[in-house]
Amino acid sequence: MAHNESKPSGGRFTVRMIAENSIIAALYVVLTLLVPALSFGPIQCRFSEALVLLCFWRPDITIGLTIGCLISNGIGAALGVNFAIDMVFGTLATLLSCLLISFFSKRLFIAWIWPVLFNAVIVGTELYLLGVMGDLTLWQNILYVGIGETIAMAAGYALWVILAHMKFFNTVFHPTRHQDVKW
């Protein structure tokens, strides 16, 4: 397939884009469920969230990441390590992060701040309202979730900086924007 086939043509998604988003969704789920204690705990350090930085190069990947987060949160709720309400609010945090990374981030270094902000505020507030972290204040909940997300995003940032400099990056990920990335 030609390089430009990963771009929507006339608002349509290609078979390749659907397949790539499916792979990204599955990868998000697998990475989340590998270490459920980190992915669903009070200090959530979901390394799968590092995948959201792919939206910097490919906005269409937002779909796969959002679906992957929704599925992960649903499985977590079914296993009893997560709350069903997180299917809505945790997924919303990931969706908003992906959209802002895709359309409002000109530098990758700034892009990783969006997931930290949205997850800290949305998921931190959710955990507080559910009383998950005991006697902690709202701000302490937000801080703990923010710390976990910062760790995951810093690791993701370092990973993507390295991968984006490798020859195979354009061949594998087919970036539609930021080919000459500003770090």
N, C-alpha and C positions, 0 to 999 in steps of 0.2 A: 504494500500500500504506500502511496505517496505520503510525504511528510505532512502535507496540508489536509489530509483526510481526518485528522484528529480535531479539526476545527468544525464547529457547527456550520452547515451550509444552509442558508435561508432559515435559520432557527431550528433545523433538524439535527438530530443526533445520529451519528453513523453507528454501524454495528461495532466498529472498533471502539468508539467512545463508550458504548454500553458495556462492552466486555471489560474495558479498562476500569470503569467505575465499579463493576462487579468485583473485580480482583482487588481493588482498593478497599471496598467494603469488607470483603472477606479477610483481608490482611489486618484491617482495623480490629475486627472481631477477634482474630487469633491473638494479636498482640495484647489486646485488653484482657483476654481470658487466661493468658499464660501466667499472670501473677495477679489473681483476683484480690489478694489482700492489699496490694498497692493500687489497683485500679478502682476499687470500690471503698477503700478505707477512709477514715477521717482526713488523713493527709493524702489526698488522691494524687498519685504520681503515675498517670497513665502514659506510658511511653508511646502508645498508639496515637496519642495526640500530636506527636511530632510529624505525623503524616499531613496534618492540616497545612503545613508550610508548602506542600505541593501546589496548593491553590495559588501561590505566588506566581507560578509558571503556567498553571492550567486551571482556570476558574471552573471549568466543567467538572473537575474532580470533587467539587463541593457536594455533588449529588451522592457519589459513592461514600464519601466521608460521613455525611449526615445519615445515610442509611446504615452504615457500619456502626455508628454511635448508637442509633436507635436499637439495632439488633443486640449490641453488647449490653445496653442498659436493660433490655427486655430479658435477656438470658440471666443477667445478674439478679433481676427481680425474681425470676422463676427459681433461681438457686437459693434465694433468701439472703444474698450478700448485698443486695441493693433494694431500693424502693421503686415501685412502679411509677411513681410521680417523676422519677429521674428520667424516665423515657421521654417525658415532655420537656422538662427544664434543662436537664443535662444535654439533651440533643439540641435544644434551642441555643445553648451556649456554644456548641460546636458549629452549628449553622451560622450564627452571627459572626463567629471568629473567621470562618471560611469566607464569608461574603466581604468582610472588611479587609482580609488579607488579599482577596482577589481584586477588589476594585478601589481600595483606598490606601494601599501600601506601595510606595515607590522604592523602598529599601527593605531588604529581607530582615535586617537587624531591627527595624521598627515593626515588621509584620508579626514577629513572635510575641509582641506585647498584647495583641488582641485576645488570643486564647487565655493568657494569664488573667487579663482583666475580666473577661466574660465568665470564665469558669470560677474565678475567685468570688465574684459578686453573686452570680446566679446560683451556683452549686453551694457556695458557702452559706448563702441565705437559706437555701432549701434545707441543708443539714441542720442549720440553727432552728428553723421552724419545726422540723421533725424531731428535734431534741436528740439527735444522733451523738453529738459530742458532749453530752452531759451539761455541766454548769458553765461551759464556755460562753462568752458573750458573742453577739453577732460579729463584731469586728475580729475577734479571735478566730472564729470559724472562717471568715473571709481570708484572714491572714494564712491560716493553715492550708486551705485549699490553694491559695495563691502561691505558697512556697512549693507545694507539690507540683503544680503546673509549671512554675518557673524552672524547676529541675528538669522536667520532661522537655520543655521547650528549649532550654539551653542545650541539652543533649541533641535535640532535633536540629537546632540551628547549626551546631558544629557538624553534624552528619551531612546536612544538605550543602553546607559550604564546601565540604570535601567532595561530595558526589557531583556537585554542579561543575567542578573543575575537571572531572574525568571525561575522557573521550566518549564513553558510552552514554552519558547523560542525555544528550539530545536524541540519540537513537532510541533509547528506552522510553523516555518520558514525553517526547514530542512537545516541548514547550511552545505555547502559542503567544507568550508574552515574556518580557524580561530576559530575553536571550543573552543580552549583555547586562547581567545582573549588577545592581549597585548594592553592595553589602552594607 
